[in-house]
Amino acid sequence: MELIKKQDGLKEGIKSDGKRYSVREDRSRFFFPEEWESFMKVTKKEKQMLFETLIQTGARIEEALNIKPKDFDWDRNNLTLRVTKIKAKKGEKVGKPRTFPVSSQFTRKARAYINENKIGEEDLLFKTTKQAAWQLMRRSLIKGGISDYWNFGLHNIRKTHGNWLKALEMNAEEICLRLGHDYNTYLKHYGSPNIFDRKDKLIMVRILGDLYGFK
């Protein structure tokens, strides 16, 4: 591979087969709480629910795009991700479903969204593609004033969720089970020093609601 230029925080180059590629300089970037609020504020209301789902669950975009109303346990405020990442290195043929708690505030929003859009129990919550979601995210990042918007992809919302849980002193085992990670992956992506201040944490709690009884 040959590096040919650097633009807007992206390293661009040419592969041996002649195809161009680009790599973000900072792949570990996550949202600070005030950045997230700015991002959501400029995102169209009818498009917010997908991003709300990503920040509330830490789901991968492919997992979130396969959620159906039947996957919610409304009484217990639980959500089951039935279509998950296949870990071929561990010998998996299909991804293992994950069930974990979500906040009561989020389940109320999800119910309202389902009713408002007349989504059936077996229907997908979101009728969009990964590419369309990424393009919408990019526009909102720019509009919301995120100066290094190029460092963000949809997966960075998942990183944000994990880092916020760590900052709010959720134990590592629970974060691993929730995100479907092993402990070494957790340390690699969420084992950084806690750089959030009290104001940040108060906003996190406001966003995440009563998840795990955060206060």
Phi, psi and omega in degrees: 000145182236123176283126184248332178192171182227125184214133178050043178076005179253136172267122181246148181202187180235128178286170181297336179272005178093353181281142178280152177217161176220145181227133177290143179293318183243097182275353182260008183299139175225168180279134161282151186306319180292328175295319179298317180297321178295319179298313182291328182297326183263358177276135181305137186305318183288350180254357187288332190297325178297314180292325175299318179296319180294317182286330182279337186245334187074016181291150169292155183300321179296325178290316181295323182288352178252007179288139175236157179307325182294347182279351178269137166258096188294329182287323184258000183056050176244156175227138176249124172268111185269332177254107185233172182297133176274121181263085185300325181297338179261010176082014181283138174264329176224155179288148179275128177299148177235131175243132182207163181284152171230165184285155177294329177296319180291318180297325177295317178296319180296317180297316180297319179297317180296314181293317182296324182262005177051054182267125180285162183304326183262003181272154175287142178295321189239121179260070180213176178246164177300318181296316180295320179295319179295318180296319177296317179299315181300315179298318181290325177299315180293313181296328181279359175082022176283108191296323179255050184305333182293343180277358183254137167230177180300327182293339179291340175291321176298316177298322179298313180303312181296319179291324177294318178299319178296316180297329180271014171067032170287139184291150187299323181299317180294319178298317180299313181296321182293317184271350182074035180251158166269172187295322181296321177294320177302312181298323182293319187257335186233011182267018181283162178300152180281106185256008182271144177263181184298320179299317177303313185293325177296321178290321176304313181297321178298321181284315184279345176070217186271021176303125180058018177071025180300142178222000000 
